[in-house]
């Protein structure tokens, strides 16, 4: 079993989800970056793009993100996004 960490995804209005995952790839303002379990502490500004989440059952989920911040600390990744949307919306 791959090491896990807690991923919390929020907007200013609500917490969308909080669950254990294996990895996450986020759209930083300077490019995409990935996080695995036990990552060094980090705070990063987010741009617009696709957040890719590898779940504990090895499935992959994708979410569109527009702006915000990500914090990595003590095996928890907290994403405070300006907007989270279905990735297909980005094409419109």
PDB file of N, CA, C and O in Angstrom:
ATOM      1  N   UNK A   1       0.844  -1.182   0.000  1.00  0.00           N
ATOM      2  CA  UNK A   1       0.000   0.000   0.000  1.00  0.00           C
ATOM      3  C   UNK A   1       0.892   1.250   0.000  1.00  0.00           C
ATOM      4  O   UNK A   1       1.821   1.363   0.800  1.00  0.00           O
ATOM      5  N   UNK A   2       0.599   2.168  -0.896  1.00  0.00           N
ATOM      6  CA  UNK A   2       1.376   3.409  -1.007  1.00  0.00           C
ATOM      7  C   UNK A   2       1.120   4.309   0.196  1.00  0.00           C
ATOM      8  O   UNK A   2       0.022   4.306   0.754  1.00  0.00           O
ATOM      9  N   UNK A   3       2.130   5.080   0.597  1.00  0.00           N
ATOM     10  CA  UNK A   3       1.923   6.037   1.694  1.00  0.00           C
ATOM     11  C   UNK A   3       0.833   7.045   1.326  1.00  0.00           C
ATOM     12  O   UNK A   3       0.683   7.425   0.164  1.00  0.00           O
ATOM     13  N   UNK A   4       0.090   7.459   2.324  1.00  0.00           N
ATOM     14  CA  UNK A   4      -1.052   8.365   2.123  1.00  0.00           C
ATOM     15  C   UNK A   4      -0.843   9.665   2.868  1.00  0.00           C
ATOM     16  O   UNK A   4      -0.004   9.766   3.763  1.00  0.00           O
ATOM     17  N   UNK A   5      -1.622  10.653   2.481  1.00  0.00           N
ATOM     18  CA  UNK A   5      -1.698  11.902   3.228  1.00  0.00           C
ATOM     19  C   UNK A   5      -3.114  12.443   3.090  1.00  0.00           C
ATOM     20  O   UNK A   5      -3.880  11.987   2.241  1.00  0.00           O
ATOM     21  N   UNK A   6      -3.455  13.406   3.920  1.00  0.00           N
ATOM     22  CA  UNK A   6      -4.789  13.999   3.919  1.00  0.00           C
ATOM     23  C   UNK A   6      -4.808  15.158   2.926  1.00  0.00           C
ATOM     24  O   UNK A   6      -3.936  16.026   2.965  1.00  0.00           O
ATOM     25  N   UNK A   7      -5.804  15.173   2.036  1.00  0.00           N
ATOM     26  CA  UNK A   7      -6.025  16.279   1.107  1.00  0.00           C
ATOM     27  C   UNK A   7      -7.336  16.951   1.481  1.00  0.00           C
ATOM     28  O   UNK A   7      -8.388  16.312   1.507  1.00  0.00           O
ATOM     29  N   UNK A   8      -7.265  18.243   1.770  1.00  0.00           N
ATOM     30  CA  UNK A   8      -8.449  19.044   2.082  1.00  0.00           C
ATOM     31  C   UNK A   8      -8.590  20.082   0.983  1.00  0.00           C
ATOM     32  O   UNK A   8      -7.647  20.820   0.698  1.00  0.00           O
ATOM     33  N   UNK A   9      -9.755  20.143   0.369  1.00  0.00           N
ATOM     34  CA  UNK A   9     -10.003  21.111  -0.699  1.00  0.00           C
ATOM     35  C   UNK A   9     -11.178  21.974  -0.296  1.00  0.00           C
ATOM     36  O   UNK A   9     -12.271  21.475  -0.026  1.00  0.00           O
ATOM     37  N   UNK A  10     -10.939  23.286  -0.259  1.00  0.00           N
ATOM     38  CA  UNK A  10     -11.943  24.247   0.203  1.00  0.00           C
ATOM     39  C   UNK A  10     -12.031  25.419  -0.763  1.00  0.00           C
ATOM     40  O   UNK A  10     -11.082  25.719  -1.489  1.00  0.00           O
ATOM     41  N   UNK A  11     -13.182  26.073  -0.760  1.00  0.00           N
ATOM     42  CA  UNK A  11     -13.323  27.405  -1.332  1.00  0.00           C
ATOM     43  C   UNK A  11     -13.674  28.315  -0.165  1.00  0.00           C
ATOM     44  O   UNK A  11     -13.768  27.855   0.973  1.00  0.00           O
ATOM     45  N   UNK A  12     -13.864  29.576  -0.429  1.00  0.00           N
ATOM     46  CA  UNK A  12     -14.231  30.490   0.655  1.00  0.00           C
ATOM     47  C   UNK A  12     -15.596  30.149   1.235  1.00  0.00           C
ATOM     48  O   UNK A  12     -15.882  30.477   2.386  1.00  0.00           O
ATOM     49  N   UNK A  13     -16.437  29.493   0.445  1.00  0.00           N
ATOM     50  CA  UNK A  13     -17.793  29.184   0.891  1.00  0.00           C
ATOM     51  C   UNK A  13     -17.917  27.859   1.641  1.00  0.00           C
ATOM     52  O   UNK A  13     -18.742  27.737   2.546  1.00  0.00           O
ATOM     53  N   UNK A  14     -17.097  26.857   1.269  1.00  0.00           N
ATOM     54  CA  UNK A  14     -17.329  25.526   1.820  1.00  0.00           C
ATOM     55  C   UNK A  14     -16.101  24.623   1.685  1.00  0.00           C
ATOM     56  O   UNK A  14     -15.210  24.878   0.875  1.00  0.00           O
ATOM     57  N   UNK A  15     -16.075  23.572   2.491  1.00  0.00           N
ATOM     58  CA  UNK A  15     -15.087  22.507   2.302  1.00  0.00           C
ATOM     59  C   UNK A  15     -15.692  21.512   1.324  1.00  0.00           C
ATOM     60  O   UNK A  15     -16.756  20.951   1.585  1.00  0.00           O
ATOM     61  N   UNK A  16     -15.021  21.291   0.200  1.00  0.00           N
ATOM     62  CA  UNK A  16     -15.533  20.386  -0.822  1.00  0.00           C
ATOM     63  C   UNK A  16     -15.283  18.933  -0.457  1.00  0.00           C
ATOM     64  O   UNK A  16     -16.165  18.091  -0.627  1.00  0.00           O
ATOM     65  N   UNK A  17     -14.085  18.628   0.044  1.00  0.00           N
ATOM     66  CA  UNK A  17     -13.804  17.281   0.533  1.00  0.00           C
ATOM     67  C   UNK A  17     -12.535  17.270   1.367  1.00  0.00           C
ATOM     68  O   UNK A  17     -11.701  18.173   1.291  1.00  0.00           O
ATOM     69  N   UNK A  18     -12.419  16.223   2.163  1.00  0.00           N
ATOM     70  CA  UNK A  18     -11.242  15.971   2.983  1.00  0.00           C
ATOM     71  C   UNK A  18     -11.097  14.466   3.066  1.00  0.00           C
ATOM     72  O   UNK A  18     -11.920  13.787   3.681  1.00  0.00           O
ATOM     73  N   UNK A  19     -10.026  13.933   2.433  1.00  0.00           N
ATOM     74  CA  UNK A  19      -9.850  12.479   2.414  1.00  0.00           C
ATOM     75  C   UNK A  19      -8.375  12.133   2.210  1.00  0.00           C
ATOM     76  O   UNK A  19      -7.569  12.970   1.804  1.00  0.00           O
ATOM     77  N   UNK A  20      -8.054  10.883   2.500  1.00  0.00           N
ATOM     78  CA  UNK A  20      -6.700  10.396   2.290  1.00  0.00           C
ATOM     79  C   UNK A  20      -6.493  10.099   0.815  1.00  0.00           C
ATOM     80  O   UNK A  20      -7.364   9.526   0.160  1.00  0.00           O
ATOM     81  N   UNK A  21      -5.325  10.496   0.291  1.00  0.00           N
ATOM     82  CA  UNK A  21      -4.972  10.258  -1.104  1.00  0.00           C
ATOM     83  C   UNK A  21      -3.511   9.821  -1.175  1.00  0.00           C
ATOM     84  O   UNK A  21      -2.796   9.871  -0.174  1.00  0.00           O
ATOM     85  N   UNK A  22      -3.069   9.393  -2.357  1.00  0.00           N
ATOM     86  CA  UNK A  22      -1.695   8.945  -2.575  1.00  0.00           C
ATOM     87  C   UNK A  22      -0.836  10.069  -3.146  1.00  0.00           C
ATOM     88  O   UNK A  22       0.329  10.205  -2.774  1.00  0.00           O
ATOM     89  N   UNK A  23      -1.402  10.880  -4.053  1.00  0.00           N
ATOM     90  CA  UNK A  23      -0.658  12.000  -4.630  1.00  0.00           C
ATOM     91  C   UNK A  23      -1.617  13.050  -5.160  1.00  0.00           C
ATOM     92  O   UNK A  23      -2.798  12.784  -5.384  1.00  0.00           O
ATOM     93  N   UNK A  24      -1.082  14.253  -5.356  1.00  0.00           N
ATOM     94  CA  UNK A  24      -1.847  15.330  -5.981  1.00  0.00           C
ATOM     95  C   UNK A  24      -0.886  16.150  -6.832  1.00  0.00           C
ATOM     96  O   UNK A  24       0.249  16.413  -6.432  1.00  0.00           O
ATOM     97  N   UNK A  25      -1.354  16.548  -8.004  1.00  0.00           N
ATOM     98  CA  UNK A  25      -0.615  17.450  -8.876  1.00  0.00           C
ATOM     99  C   UNK A  25      -1.449  18.717  -8.986  1.00  0.00           C
ATOM    100  O   UNK A  25      -2.630  18.669  -9.330  1.00  0.00           O
ATOM    101  N   UNK A  26      -0.813  19.863  -8.687  1.00  0.00           N
ATOM    102  CA  UNK A  26      -1.523  21.143  -8.613  1.00  0.00           C
ATOM    103  C   UNK A  26      -0.968  22.143  -9.616  1.00  0.00           C
ATOM    104  O   UNK A  26       0.220  22.105  -9.935  1.00  0.00           O
ATOM    105  N   UNK A  27      -1.828  23.054 -10.124  1.00  0.00           N
ATOM    106  CA  UNK A  27      -1.376  24.082 -11.053  1.00  0.00           C
ATOM    107  C   UNK A  27      -0.861  25.318 -10.309  1.00  0.00           C
ATOM    108  O   UNK A  27      -1.640  26.210  -9.972  1.00  0.00           O
ATOM    109  N   UNK A  28       0.429  25.367 -10.058  1.00  0.00           N
ATOM    110  CA  UNK A  28       1.019  26.546  -9.436  1.00  0.00           C
ATOM    111  C   UNK A  28       1.104  27.690 -10.437  1.00  0.00           C
ATOM    112  O   UNK A  28       0.976  27.462 -11.640  1.00  0.00           O
ATOM    113  N   UNK A  29       1.316  28.906  -9.969  1.00  0.00           N
ATOM    114  CA  UNK A  29       1.416  30.052 -10.883  1.00  0.00           C
ATOM    115  C   UNK A  29       2.658  29.950 -11.761  1.00  0.00           C
ATOM    116  O   UNK A  29       2.691  30.538 -12.842  1.00  0.00           O
ATOM    117  N   UNK A  30       3.672  29.222 -11.323  1.00  0.00           N
ATOM    118  CA  UNK A  30       4.901  29.059 -12.110  1.00  0.00           C
ATOM    119  C   UNK A  30       4.984  27.692 -12.783  1.00  0.00           C
ATOM    120  O   UNK A  30       6.028  27.339 -13.332  1.00  0.00           O
ATOM    121  N   UNK A  31       3.911  26.928 -12.747  1.00  0.00           N
ATOM    122  CA  UNK A  31       3.896  25.602 -13.350  1.00  0.00           C
ATOM    123  C   UNK A  31       3.337  24.568 -12.393  1.00  0.00           C
ATOM    124  O   UNK A  31       3.141  24.840 -11.209  1.00  0.00           O
ATOM    125  N   UNK A  32       3.086  23.399 -12.910  1.00  0.00           N
ATOM    126  CA  UNK A  32       2.517  22.315 -12.111  1.00  0.00           C
ATOM    127  C   UNK A  32       3.551  21.757 -11.141  1.00  0.00           C
ATOM    128  O   UNK A  32       4.748  21.747 -11.432  1.00  0.00           O
ATOM    129  N   UNK A  33       3.076  21.291  -9.981  1.00  0.00           N
ATOM    130  CA  UNK A  33       3.947  20.623  -9.014  1.00  0.00           C
ATOM    131  C   UNK A  33       3.184  19.495  -8.361  1.00  0.00           C
ATOM    132  O   UNK A  33       1.961  19.548  -8.234  1.00  0.00           O
ATOM    133  N   UNK A  34       3.914  18.468  -7.945  1.00  0.00           N
ATOM    134  CA  UNK A  34       3.302  17.297  -7.334  1.00  0.00           C
ATOM    135  C   UNK A  34       3.654  17.176  -5.867  1.00  0.00           C
ATOM    136  O   UNK A  34       4.697  17.652  -5.418  1.00  0.00           O
ATOM    137  N   UNK A  35       2.768  16.532  -5.130  1.00  0.00           N
ATOM    138  CA  UNK A  35       2.972  16.296  -3.705  1.00  0.00           C
ATOM    139  C   UNK A  35       2.684  14.829  -3.414  1.00  0.00           C
ATOM    140  O   UNK A  35       1.668  14.280  -3.839  1.00  0.00           O
ATOM    141  N   UNK A  36       3.604  14.207  -2.679  1.00  0.00           N
ATOM    142  CA  UNK A  36       3.442  12.848  -2.174  1.00  0.00           C
ATOM    143  C   UNK A  36       3.446  12.901  -0.649  1.00  0.00           C
ATOM    144  O   UNK A  36       3.675  13.959  -0.064  1.00  0.00           O
ATOM    145  N   UNK A  37       3.197  11.779  -0.016  1.00  0.00           N
ATOM    146  CA  UNK A  37       3.206  11.705   1.450  1.00  0.00           C
ATOM    147  C   UNK A  37       4.559  12.173   1.989  1.00  0.00           C
ATOM    148  O   UNK A  37       5.600  11.925   1.380  1.00  0.00           O
ATOM    149  N   UNK A  38       4.531  12.839   3.117  1.00  0.00           N
ATOM    150  CA  UNK A  38       5.712  13.307   3.849  1.00  0.00           C
ATOM    151  C   UNK A  38       6.504  14.371   3.087  1.00  0.00           C
ATOM    152  O   UNK A  38       7.717  14.489   3.260  1.00  0.00           O
ATOM    153  N   UNK A  39       5.821  15.135   2.254  1.00  0.00           N
ATOM    154  CA  UNK A  39       6.455  16.227   1.506  1.00  0.00           C
ATOM    155  C   UNK A  39       6.932  17.301   2.481  1.00  0.00           C
ATOM    156  O   UNK A  39       6.342  17.480   3.547  1.00  0.00           O
ATOM    157  N   UNK A  40       7.979  18.002   2.124  1.00  0.00           N
ATOM    158  CA  UNK A  40       8.474  19.118   2.940  1.00  0.00           C
ATOM    159  C   UNK A  40       7.410  20.209   3.017  1.00  0.00           C
ATOM    160  O   UNK A  40       6.607  20.353   2.096  1.00  0.00           O
ATOM    161  N   UNK A  41       7.395  20.985   4.113  1.00  0.00           N
ATOM    162  CA  UNK A  41       6.429  22.085   4.232  1.00  0.00           C
ATOM    163  C   UNK A  41       6.548  23.055   3.056  1.00  0.00           C
ATOM    164  O   UNK A  41       7.641  23.328   2.561  1.00  0.00           O
ATOM    165  N   UNK A  42       5.392  23.568   2.624  1.00  0.00           N
ATOM    166  CA  UNK A  42       5.345  24.395   1.428  1.00  0.00           C
ATOM    167  C   UNK A  42       4.082  25.238   1.441  1.00  0.00           C
ATOM    168  O   UNK A  42       3.030  24.775   1.882  1.00  0.00           O
ATOM    169  N   UNK A  43       4.177  26.462   0.965  1.00  0.00           N
ATOM    170  CA  UNK A  43       3.010  27.290   0.660  1.00  0.00           C
ATOM    171  C   UNK A  43       3.203  27.782  -0.758  1.00  0.00           C
ATOM    172  O   UNK A  43       4.263  28.313  -1.088  1.00  0.00           O
ATOM    173  N   UNK A  44       2.189  27.613  -1.613  1.00  0.00           N
ATOM    174  CA  UNK A  44       2.310  27.992  -3.018  1.00  0.00           C
ATOM    175  C   UNK A  44       1.034  28.662  -3.504  1.00  0.00           C
ATOM    176  O   UNK A  44      -0.069  28.272  -3.120  1.00  0.00           O
ATOM    177  N   UNK A  45       1.194  29.676  -4.354  1.00  0.00           N
ATOM    178  CA  UNK A  45       0.059  30.297  -5.029  1.00  0.00           C
ATOM    179  C   UNK A  45      -0.362  29.401  -6.192  1.00  0.00           C
ATOM    180  O   UNK A  45       0.479  28.826  -6.884  1.00  0.00           O
ATOM    181  N   UNK A  46      -1.669  29.291  -6.396  1.00  0.00           N
ATOM    182  CA  UNK A  46      -2.200  28.461  -7.470  1.00  0.00           C
ATOM    183  C   UNK A  46      -2.667  29.333  -8.629  1.00  0.00           C
ATOM    184  O   UNK A  46      -3.167  30.441  -8.430  1.00  0.00           O
ATOM    185  N   UNK A  47      -2.497  28.816  -9.837  1.00  0.00           N
ATOM    186  CA  UNK A  47      -3.004  29.474 -11.028  1.00  0.00           C
ATOM    187  C   UNK A  47      -4.262  28.757 -11.491  1.00  0.00           C
ATOM    188  O   UNK A  47      -4.990  28.173 -10.688  1.00  0.00           O
ATOM    189  N   UNK A  48      -4.507  28.808 -12.784  1.00  0.00           N
ATOM    190  CA  UNK A  48      -5.648  28.101 -13.355  1.00  0.00           C
ATOM    191  C   UNK A  48      -5.158  26.837 -14.029  1.00  0.00           C
ATOM    192  O   UNK A  48      -4.167  26.866 -14.758  1.00  0.00           O
ATOM    193  N   UNK A  49      -5.841  25.728 -13.793  1.00  0.00           N
ATOM    194  CA  UNK A  49      -5.466  24.468 -14.412  1.00  0.00           C
ATOM    195  C   UNK A  49      -6.209  23.307 -13.796  1.00  0.00           C
ATOM    196  O   UNK A  49      -7.253  23.480 -13.167  1.00  0.00           O
ATOM    197  N   UNK A  50      -5.669  22.137 -13.982  1.00  0.00           N
ATOM    198  CA  UNK A  50      -6.304  20.895 -13.518  1.00  0.00           C
ATOM    199  C   UNK A  50      -5.552  20.328 -12.320  1.00  0.00           C
ATOM    200  O   UNK A  50      -4.337  20.141 -12.367  1.00  0.00           O
ATOM    201  N   UNK A  51      -6.291  20.057 -11.245  1.00  0.00           N
ATOM    202  CA  UNK A  51      -5.749  19.359 -10.081  1.00  0.00           C
ATOM    203  C   UNK A  51      -6.013  17.871 -10.312  1.00  0.00           C
ATOM    204  O   UNK A  51      -7.159  17.462 -10.495  1.00  0.00           O
ATOM    205  N   UNK A  52      -4.948  17.062 -10.305  1.00  0.00           N
ATOM    206  CA  UNK A  52      -5.061  15.626 -10.530  1.00  0.00           C
ATOM    207  C   UNK A  52      -4.769  14.910  -9.214  1.00  0.00           C
ATOM    208  O   UNK A  52      -3.716  15.107  -8.608  1.00  0.00           O
ATOM    209  N   UNK A  53      -5.712  14.081  -8.783  1.00  0.00           N
ATOM    210  CA  UNK A  53      -5.624  13.392  -7.493  1.00  0.00           C
ATOM    211  C   UNK A  53      -5.583  11.890  -7.727  1.00  0.00           C
ATOM    212  O   UNK A  53      -6.477  11.339  -8.368  1.00  0.00           O
ATOM    213  N   UNK A  54      -4.549  11.219  -7.209  1.00  0.00           N
ATOM    214  CA  UNK A  54      -4.500   9.754  -7.234  1.00  0.00           C
ATOM    215  C   UNK A  54      -5.066   9.265  -5.911  1.00  0.00           C
ATOM    216  O   UNK A  54      -4.507   9.523  -4.846  1.00  0.00           O
ATOM    217  N   UNK A  55      -6.179   8.558  -5.997  1.00  0.00           N
ATOM    218  CA  UNK A  55      -6.901   8.091  -4.819  1.00  0.00           C
ATOM    219  C   UNK A  55      -6.217   6.857  -4.230  1.00  0.00           C
ATOM    220  O   UNK A  55      -5.331   6.272  -4.854  1.00  0.00           O
ATOM    221  N   UNK A  56      -6.632   6.469  -3.035  1.00  0.00           N
ATOM    222  CA  UNK A  56      -6.035   5.309  -2.359  1.00  0.00           C
ATOM    223  C   UNK A  56      -6.347   4.000  -3.077  1.00  0.00           C
ATOM    224  O   UNK A  56      -5.623   3.021  -2.897  1.00  0.00           O
ATOM    225  N   UNK A  57      -7.407   3.955  -3.887  1.00  0.00           N
ATOM    226  CA  UNK A  57      -7.722   2.744  -4.664  1.00  0.00           C
ATOM    227  C   UNK A  57      -7.057   2.779  -6.040  1.00  0.00           C
ATOM    228  O   UNK A  57      -7.374   1.960  -6.902  1.00  0.00           O
ATOM    229  N   UNK A  58      -6.143   3.720  -6.247  1.00  0.00           N
ATOM    230  CA  UNK A  58      -5.358   3.911  -7.473  1.00  0.00           C
ATOM    231  C   UNK A  58      -6.160   4.523  -8.618  1.00  0.00           C
ATOM    232  O   UNK A  58      -5.652   4.621  -9.735  1.00  0.00           O
ATOM    233  N   UNK A  59      -7.399   4.936  -8.366  1.00  0.00           N
ATOM    234  CA  UNK A  59      -8.151   5.667  -9.389  1.00  0.00           C
ATOM    235  C   UNK A  59      -7.652   7.113  -9.416  1.00  0.00           C
ATOM    236  O   UNK A  59      -6.978   7.562  -8.489  1.00  0.00           O
ATOM    237  N   UNK A  60      -7.988   7.831 -10.479  1.00  0.00           N
ATOM    238  CA  UNK A  60      -7.559   9.215 -10.640  1.00  0.00           C
ATOM    239  C   UNK A  60      -8.781  10.106 -10.778  1.00  0.00           C
ATOM    240  O   UNK A  60      -9.698   9.801 -11.541  1.00  0.00           O
ATOM    241  N   UNK A  61      -8.792  11.215 -10.035  1.00  0.00           N
ATOM    242  CA  UNK A  61      -9.851  12.213 -10.122  1.00  0.00           C
ATOM    243  C   UNK A  61      -9.232  13.524 -10.591  1.00  0.00           C
ATOM    244  O   UNK A  61      -8.090  13.833 -10.250  1.00  0.00           O
ATOM    245  N   UNK A  62      -9.984  14.293 -11.372  1.00  0.00           N
ATOM    246  CA  UNK A  62      -9.491  15.583 -11.860  1.00  0.00           C
ATOM    247  C   UNK A  62     -10.516  16.670 -11.555  1.00  0.00           C
ATOM    248  O   UNK A  62     -11.725  16.474 -11.677  1.00  0.00           O
ATOM    249  N   UNK A  63      -9.985  17.821 -11.155  1.00  0.00           N
ATOM    250  CA  UNK A  63     -10.813  18.981 -10.825  1.00  0.00           C
ATOM    251  C   UNK A  63     -10.162  20.219 -11.423  1.00  0.00           C
ATOM    252  O   UNK A  63      -8.938  20.353 -11.401  1.00  0.00           O
ATOM    253  N   UNK A  64     -10.967  21.110 -11.950  1.00  0.00           N
ATOM    254  CA  UNK A  64     -10.450  22.388 -12.412  1.00  0.00           C
ATOM    255  C   UNK A  64     -10.267  23.323 -11.225  1.00  0.00           C
ATOM    256  O   UNK A  64     -11.074  23.326 -10.296  1.00  0.00           O
ATOM    257  N   UNK A  65      -9.200  24.116 -11.262  1.00  0.00           N
ATOM    258  CA  UNK A  65      -8.889  25.068 -10.189  1.00  0.00           C
ATOM    259  C   UNK A  65      -8.641  26.430 -10.830  1.00  0.00           C
ATOM    260  O   UNK A  65      -7.961  26.524 -11.851  1.00  0.00           O
ATOM    261  N   UNK A  66      -9.187  27.472 -10.237  1.00  0.00           N
ATOM    262  CA  UNK A  66      -8.861  28.838 -10.642  1.00  0.00           C
ATOM    263  C   UNK A  66      -8.394  29.598  -9.414  1.00  0.00           C
ATOM    264  O   UNK A  66      -9.197  29.986  -8.566  1.00  0.00           O
ATOM    265  N   UNK A  67      -7.086  29.808  -9.327  1.00  0.00           N
ATOM    266  CA  UNK A  67      -6.505  30.642  -8.274  1.00  0.00           C
ATOM    267  C   UNK A  67      -6.589  30.041  -6.888  1.00  0.00           C
ATOM    268  O   UNK A  67      -7.242  29.020  -6.673  1.00  0.00           O
ATOM    269  N   UNK A  68      -5.915  30.694  -5.947  1.00  0.00           N
ATOM    270  CA  UNK A  68      -5.936  30.280  -4.558  1.00  0.00           C
ATOM    271  C   UNK A  68      -4.539  29.951  -4.058  1.00  0.00           C
ATOM    272  O   UNK A  68      -3.537  30.405  -4.611  1.00  0.00           O
ATOM    273  N   UNK A  69      -4.496  29.154  -3.003  1.00  0.00           N
ATOM    274  CA  UNK A  69      -3.241  28.782  -2.361  1.00  0.00           C
ATOM    275  C   UNK A  69      -3.282  27.322  -1.959  1.00  0.00           C
ATOM    276  O   UNK A  69      -4.351  26.750  -1.746  1.00  0.00           O
ATOM    277  N   UNK A  70      -2.097  26.724  -1.858  1.00  0.00           N
ATOM    278  CA  UNK A  70      -1.951  25.367  -1.326  1.00  0.00           C
ATOM    279  C   UNK A  70      -0.919  25.413  -0.212  1.00  0.00           C
ATOM    280  O   UNK A  70       0.107  26.082  -0.328  1.00  0.00           O
ATOM    281  N   UNK A  71      -1.202  24.697   0.865  1.00  0.00           N
ATOM    282  CA  UNK A  71      -0.265  24.580   1.980  1.00  0.00           C
ATOM    283  C   UNK A  71      -0.013  23.103   2.230  1.00  0.00           C
ATOM    284  O   UNK A  71      -0.942  22.297   2.261  1.00  0.00           O
ATOM    285  N   UNK A  72       1.266  22.758   2.409  1.00  0.00           N
ATOM    286  CA  UNK A  72       1.661  21.398   2.767  1.00  0.00           C
ATOM    287  C   UNK A  72       2.331  21.479   4.130  1.00  0.00           C
ATOM    288  O   UNK A  72       3.323  22.188   4.297  1.00  0.00           O
ATOM    289  N   UNK A  73       1.790  20.753   5.103  1.00  0.00           N
ATOM    290  CA  UNK A  73       2.364  20.746   6.453  1.00  0.00           C
ATOM    291  C   UNK A  73       1.892  19.502   7.189  1.00  0.00           C
ATOM    292  O   UNK A  73       0.705  19.177   7.176  1.00  0.00           O
ATOM    293  N   UNK A  74       2.820  18.812   7.826  1.00  0.00           N
ATOM    294  CA  UNK A  74       2.521  17.667   8.688  1.00  0.00           C
ATOM    295  C   UNK A  74       1.646  16.620   7.999  1.00  0.00           C
ATOM    296  O   UNK A  74       0.674  16.127   8.572  1.00  0.00           O
ATOM    297  N   UNK A  75       2.013  16.289   6.756  1.00  0.00           N
ATOM    298  CA  UNK A  75       1.337  15.257   5.973  1.00  0.00           C
ATOM    299  C   UNK A  75      -0.122  15.595   5.650  1.00  0.00           C
ATOM    300  O   UNK A  75      -0.956  14.705   5.485  1.00  0.00           O
ATOM    301  N   UNK A  76      -0.412  16.892   5.565  1.00  0.00           N
ATOM    302  CA  UNK A  76      -1.731  17.384   5.154  1.00  0.00           C
ATOM    303  C   UNK A  76      -1.522  18.433   4.071  1.00  0.00           C
ATOM    304  O   UNK A  76      -0.708  19.343   4.227  1.00  0.00           O
ATOM    305  N   UNK A  77      -2.261  18.303   2.976  1.00  0.00           N
ATOM    306  CA  UNK A  77      -2.259  19.313   1.927  1.00  0.00           C
ATOM    307  C   UNK A  77      -3.617  20.003   1.979  1.00  0.00           C
ATOM    308  O   UNK A  77      -4.657  19.360   1.842  1.00  0.00           O
ATOM    309  N   UNK A  78      -3.595  21.315   2.177  1.00  0.00           N
ATOM    310  CA  UNK A  78      -4.817  22.106   2.200  1.00  0.00           C
ATOM    311  C   UNK A  78      -4.827  23.003   0.977  1.00  0.00           C
ATOM    312  O   UNK A  78      -3.913  23.804   0.777  1.00  0.00           O
ATOM    313  N   UNK A  79      -5.861  22.867   0.162  1.00  0.00           N
ATOM    314  CA  UNK A  79      -6.034  23.699  -1.020  1.00  0.00           C
ATOM    315  C   UNK A  79      -7.188  24.648  -0.739  1.00  0.00           C
ATOM    316  O   UNK A  79      -8.315  24.211  -0.508  1.00  0.00           O
ATOM    317  N   UNK A  80      -6.909  25.949  -0.757  1.00  0.00           N
ATOM    318  CA  UNK A  80      -7.949  26.971  -0.647  1.00  0.00           C
ATOM    319  C   UNK A  80      -8.032  27.626  -2.015  1.00  0.00           C
ATOM    320  O   UNK A  80      -7.232  28.501  -2.346  1.00  0.00           O
ATOM    321  N   UNK A  81      -9.005  27.195  -2.805  1.00  0.00           N
ATOM    322  CA  UNK A  81      -9.125  27.634  -4.195  1.00  0.00           C
ATOM    323  C   UNK A  81     -10.154  28.744  -4.323  1.00  0.00           C
ATOM    324  O   UNK A  81     -11.159  28.768  -3.613  1.00  0.00           O
ATOM    325  N   UNK A  82      -9.883  29.659  -5.242  1.00  0.00           N
ATOM    326  CA  UNK A  82     -10.876  30.685  -5.552  1.00  0.00           C
ATOM    327  C   UNK A  82     -12.105  30.042  -6.185  1.00  0.00           C
ATOM    328  O   UNK A  82     -13.239  30.444  -5.922  1.00  0.00           O
ATOM    329  N   UNK A  83     -11.859  29.027  -7.035  1.00  0.00           N
ATOM    330  CA  UNK A  83     -12.954  28.324  -7.697  1.00  0.00           C
ATOM    331  C   UNK A  83     -12.516  26.905  -8.022  1.00  0.00           C
ATOM    332  O   UNK A  83     -11.382  26.679  -8.445  1.00  0.00           O
ATOM    333  N   UNK A  84     -13.418  25.951  -7.822  1.00  0.00           N
ATOM    334  CA  UNK A  84     -13.201  24.557  -8.219  1.00  0.00           C
ATOM    335  C   UNK A  84     -14.350  24.199  -9.150  1.00  0.00           C
ATOM    336  O   UNK A  84     -15.509  24.483  -8.849  1.00  0.00           O
ATOM    337  N   UNK A  85     -14.029  23.570 -10.291  1.00  0.00           N
ATOM    338  CA  UNK A  85     -15.050  23.286 -11.288  1.00  0.00           C
ATOM    339  C   UNK A  85     -14.731  21.980 -11.996  1.00  0.00           C
ATOM    340  O   UNK A  85     -13.621  21.461 -11.880  1.00  0.00           O
ATOM    341  N   UNK A  86     -15.695  21.453 -12.724  1.00  0.00           N
ATOM    342  CA  UNK A  86     -15.477  20.263 -13.545  1.00  0.00           C
ATOM    343  C   UNK A  86     -14.512  20.651 -14.659  1.00  0.00           C
ATOM    344  O   UNK A  86     -14.682  21.711 -15.261  1.00  0.00           O
ATOM    345  N   UNK A  87     -13.497  19.823 -14.956  1.00  0.00           N
ATOM    346  CA  UNK A  87     -12.493  20.199 -15.962  1.00  0.00           C
ATOM    347  C   UNK A  87     -13.072  20.554 -17.328  1.00  0.00           C
ATOM    348  O   UNK A  87     -12.493  21.389 -18.024  1.00  0.00           O
ATOM    349  N   UNK A  88     -14.180  19.962 -17.738  1.00  0.00           N
ATOM    350  CA  UNK A  88     -14.780  20.258 -19.046  1.00  0.00           C
ATOM    351  C   UNK A  88     -15.204  21.722 -19.152  1.00  0.00           C
ATOM    352  O   UNK A  88     -15.248  22.269 -20.253  1.00  0.00           O
ATOM    353  N   UNK A  89     -15.520  22.370 -18.010  1.00  0.00           N
ATOM    354  CA  UNK A  89     -15.924  23.776 -18.021  1.00  0.00           C
ATOM    355  C   UNK A  89     -14.827  24.680 -18.536  1.00  0.00           C
ATOM    356  O   UNK A  89     -15.118  25.752 -19.066  1.00  0.00           O
ATOM    357  N   UNK A  90     -13.553  24.273 -18.394  1.00  0.00           N
ATOM    358  CA  UNK A  90     -12.446  25.129 -18.797  1.00  0.00           C
ATOM    359  C   UNK A  90     -12.422  25.349 -20.304  1.00  0.00           C
ATOM    360  O   UNK A  90     -11.825  26.315 -20.778  1.00  0.00           O
ATOM    361  N   UNK A  91     -13.068  24.458 -21.064  1.00  0.00           N
ATOM    362  CA  UNK A  91     -13.080  24.579 -22.518  1.00  0.00           C
ATOM    363  C   UNK A  91     -14.090  25.605 -22.999  1.00  0.00           C
ATOM    364  O   UNK A  91     -14.038  26.009 -24.161  1.00  0.00           O
ATOM    365  N   UNK A  92     -15.015  26.043 -22.137  1.00  0.00           N
ATOM    366  CA  UNK A  92     -16.043  26.989 -22.569  1.00  0.00           C
ATOM    367  C   UNK A  92     -15.654  28.410 -22.279  1.00  0.00           C
ATOM    368  O   UNK A  92     -16.412  29.331 -22.582  1.00  0.00           O
TER     369      UNK A  92
END
